[in-house]
Each structure stands twice: as C-alpha cells, then as structure tokens.
Amino acid sequence: MDNNIKMLIVAVVYLVLDVVWIFLNIREQNENIIRIQGKQTEITYKRVVYIIICYILILLSLLHIAIPLTLNNIGNSDDLQTKAYKSIIYGGSVGFCIYGIYNLISLIIYEKFEITLALTDTAWGWFIYSFITFLYLLLK
C-alpha cells in the first residue's frame, strides 16, 4: 500500500477515535473547565482555528515522529508481537510525553485541575499513539 494512503488511514482513524474519546469524557472535561474558570468555554471561530491547529500538530507528531521512530527500531525479522511491543515502547512514548507534558503543565498552572483527569488523559495519549503506530505497521 502507498505510504500516503497509510498515513491518511491512520490520520482518519486517530481523529475518529479521539472524537469518540472526547465525547465519552465530555462530562468530566466540562466539570473540570467549570471548576477552573467558573463557566463553560464557548466555542468561537478563533477556538475552532486553535482546535484545527492542535490536531495538525498531533498528526504531525504521529506521522513524523512516533511512526518513524518505531520504524527505525523494527527489524526485518520482527514478528507481530515484537512490532506491537515496539509500537507501545516507541510510538506510545511519544504520545505519553506529549499528553503528559500538557497535563503536567495544566496541573502546574491551574490549581483546581484534577490529577485523575491528567492521569487518564496521559494514559490515553500513550494508548492512542501506540495503537495508531501499530495500525500503521499492520497496513501492507
């Protein structure tokens, strides 16, 4: 399969899974936002632009850091289990770091930011980057 097609597939899968994740956790996110700033955030045109830029950066980190890092550490003789392990170690570590840094900075800046939310979101970053990296490796 063409590399650009593989990148498009994993990008779409990431976006779909992340939107599902957000909607599954929207109540906790909204409670945290209200606890921190006293009101719900309004979605404005400017915020939509920021959301788009954020997703572009996330996809760039997946496609140009997490996946290549994993590919550089996979041998020709690696079996499926080893590829899954290396997806978790290499691809997942990129997600763990990106989501972890964001959540730790939020804990530093916002006194009322919930640590359980930070831990859950960081674990999500590790999982989704591991999964997307492994999915890329599975595509022939």
JOKAJO-V70738 format. One record per backbone hydrogen bond with DSSP energy under -0.5 kcal/mol. CO is the residue of the C=O (numbers start at 0). NH is the residue of the N-H. E is the energy in kcal/mol with one decimal. If there is no record, write none. Layout:
# JOKAJO-V70738
co=CO nh=NH e=E
co=CO nh=NH e=E
This chain:
# JOKAJO-V70738
co=1 nh=5 e=-2.1
co=2 nh=6 e=-2.5
co=3 nh=7 e=-2.2
co=4 nh=8 e=-2.6
co=5 nh=9 e=-2.5
co=6 nh=10 e=-2.1
co=7 nh=11 e=-2.4
co=8 nh=12 e=-2.5
co=9 nh=13 e=-2.4
co=10 nh=14 e=-2.5
co=11 nh=15 e=-2.5
co=12 nh=16 e=-2.7
co=13 nh=17 e=-2.8
co=14 nh=18 e=-2.2
co=15 nh=19 e=-2.2
co=16 nh=20 e=-2.5
co=17 nh=21 e=-2.6
co=18 nh=22 e=-2.4
co=19 nh=23 e=-2.2
co=20 nh=24 e=-1.3
co=22 nh=25 e=-0.6
co=24 nh=28 e=-2.2
co=25 nh=29 e=-2.9
co=26 nh=30 e=-2.5
co=27 nh=31 e=-2.1
co=28 nh=32 e=-2.4
co=29 nh=33 e=-2.7
co=30 nh=34 e=-2.4
co=31 nh=35 e=-1.9
co=32 nh=36 e=-3.0
co=33 nh=37 e=-2.1
co=41 nh=43 e=-0.9
co=43 nh=47 e=-2.1
co=44 nh=48 e=-2.1
co=45 nh=49 e=-1.9
co=46 nh=50 e=-2.4
co=47 nh=51 e=-2.4
co=48 nh=52 e=-2.5
co=49 nh=53 e=-2.5
co=50 nh=54 e=-2.4
co=51 nh=55 e=-2.1
co=52 nh=56 e=-2.3
co=53 nh=57 e=-2.4
co=54 nh=58 e=-2.6
co=55 nh=59 e=-2.4
co=56 nh=60 e=-2.3
co=57 nh=61 e=-2.0
co=58 nh=62 e=-3.0
co=59 nh=63 e=-2.6
co=60 nh=64 e=-1.0
co=60 nh=65 e=-2.8
co=61 nh=66 e=-2.5
co=64 nh=68 e=-2.4
co=65 nh=69 e=-1.9
co=66 nh=70 e=-2.8
co=67 nh=71 e=-2.3
co=68 nh=72 e=-0.5
co=69 nh=72 e=-1.3
co=70 nh=73 e=-1.2
co=74 nh=77 e=-1.4
co=78 nh=82 e=-2.3
co=79 nh=83 e=-2.3
co=80 nh=84 e=-2.4
co=81 nh=85 e=-2.7
co=82 nh=86 e=-2.0
co=83 nh=87 e=-1.9
co=84 nh=88 e=-2.6
co=85 nh=89 e=-2.8
co=85 nh=90 e=-0.8
co=86 nh=91 e=-2.3
co=89 nh=93 e=-1.2
co=90 nh=94 e=-1.5
co=91 nh=95 e=-2.9
co=92 nh=96 e=-2.3
co=93 nh=97 e=-2.6
co=94 nh=98 e=-2.7
co=95 nh=99 e=-2.1
co=96 nh=100 e=-2.7
co=97 nh=101 e=-2.0
co=98 nh=102 e=-2.4
co=99 nh=103 e=-2.7
co=100 nh=104 e=-2.5
co=101 nh=105 e=-2.1
co=102 nh=106 e=-2.2
co=103 nh=107 e=-2.0
co=104 nh=108 e=-2.8
co=105 nh=109 e=-2.7
co=108 nh=110 e=-0.7
co=109 nh=112 e=-1.6
co=113 nh=117 e=-1.9
co=114 nh=118 e=-2.8
co=115 nh=119 e=-2.4
co=116 nh=120 e=-2.6
co=117 nh=121 e=-2.1
co=118 nh=122 e=-2.3
co=119 nh=123 e=-2.1
co=120 nh=124 e=-2.1
co=121 nh=125 e=-2.0
co=122 nh=126 e=-2.7
co=123 nh=127 e=-3.2
co=124 nh=128 e=-1.9
co=125 nh=129 e=-1.9
co=126 nh=130 e=-3.1
co=127 nh=131 e=-2.7
co=128 nh=132 e=-2.2
co=129 nh=133 e=-2.4
co=130 nh=134 e=-2.8
co=131 nh=135 e=-2.2
co=132 nh=136 e=-1.8
co=133 nh=137 e=-1.8
co=134 nh=138 e=-1.4
